[in-house]
């Protein structure tokens, strides 16, 4: 009986040490969170998240997430930031359909997209557009200049 308790105690001690080592260790000597960014030029982001946009010329966007190393447990939510270049007709439709307010474009935070691609503005925002457009994401920003949308959204 005594051996049984000793074995259970030893097993618990070894298991505790393994868990502690896994939680305090790090990958490749890294001790802080690293942002991972991948660049895409496909329609996936518009098809899956932008309900109010029906026509566009092309899209360029970054998919980003934070790699927490060995401390990361479970899935990591991803964010998407980029530019949707609208067709002339679609830009006109969105301009007329939504009420747009003046906005100052802040730093977009792009890693791989040249910030010159955003243009000079003037820039506008619309709460109604954001509510109608995105499904199941947190909206960090969406700016509209009458030709394109510059966005940053994050999965919930």
N, C-alpha and C positions, 0 to 999 in steps of 0.2 A: 504494500500500500504506500509505503514511504517512497519507493522508487517511482511510483506512478505520479505522485505529487511533484517529485523532483524533476521528472521528465516534462511535465506540464509547465513548471516554473522555468526550466531551461528553454523550452520551446517559446514561451512568452517573451523571455529575455532576448533571444535571438531575433524573433519577429520584430520586437520593438527597436532593436539596433538596425535592422534592415530598413524599416520605415523611416527612422530618423536619418539614416544615411541617404535614402532616396530623396527626402525632403530638403536636406541641406546641401546636397551635391549640386554641381552645375555641369552644363554641357560645354566641352571644349574650353574650359577655364572661364566661361562667361558667367558673370554674376549679375548682369542686369538685363532688362527686357530689350528685345531687338525688334524693330519694325521690319516686316517682310513685305515687299512691294512687287507686284507683277503687273505688267502692262498688257492691255488688250485693245483690239480694234474691231471687235465683233458686235453683234446686235444683242447679245445676251442680256446686258444690263437694261436696255430699253424694253425688251420683250418680257422680262421678269419683274421689273419694278416700276416702270413709268407708264401708268395707265392712260394719262392724258395726252401723251405724245403719239401721234399716229403716222407721221411722215418725217423723214430726216434723210440727209445726205450721207453722213457717216458719224461714227462715234469713236472717241478715244478715251479710255478710262484706266485707272489703276485700281486693282484689288489689293487691299492691304489688311494685315492683321499683325498682332503682336505675339511674338514667340517668347514665352516666359521661361523657356528652358525646361528643366525637370520639375519645376513647381507647377507647371500647367496641368490642370486636371480637367478632362472633358474637352468638348469642342470650344474653339475660339471664334467669337463673332468676327465677321469680316466687315470691312468698310469699302466703299466704292467712291472714288472722286474722279471727275473727268469733265469732258465737254461733249455735248450733243450738238452737231451742226445741223440745223433745221433747213428744210426746203423753204423757199420764199413763201409759198402758200401756207405752209404749216406755221411759220413764224407770224404771219399776218393773222391767221386764225387764233393763235394763242394770245396775241396782242389784243385782239378785239374781244375774245371770250372772257378774259380775266382782267381784274382791276390790278394794275401794277403801280407800285410806289417806288419812288427814288431810293436808291441804296448806294452806299460806298462799298466797293468790292474790297474785301480784306484779303490777306494772304491766303492763297488757295491751298498751300501746303503740298503741292504736287512734288513728287520725287523724280519721276521719269518724264513727265510731260513738260515741255518748255512753257514757261509762264507767258511768253510772248503770244502763244496761241490763243489766249483768252481775249486779246484785243483791248481797246481803250474805253469801251463803254459809250454812252452812259449806261448804268446798270440799274435794274429794277428787281423787286421782289414781290411775290404775291402769296399771301397766306392761303387763299382759296385754291390757287394752283397747286401748292404743296399738299393740301388736303385731298384734292382730286387725283393728283398724279401718282403719289407713291403708295405702295402697299407694304405694310409690315416692316417699316424701317424708321429709324430716328433720322431726322433731317437736320444736318448741321448747317447747310446753306444750299440755296438754289438762286443763282443770279441769271437774269435774262437781259440781253442787249438788243433785242429785236431781230437777231439772226441766230443766236445760239444760246444754249443753257450750260452754265457752269455749275456743277453740283458736287456735294459731298454728303453721302448718306451712310448709315451704319445699321447693320442687321440687329434686330432686337432679340 
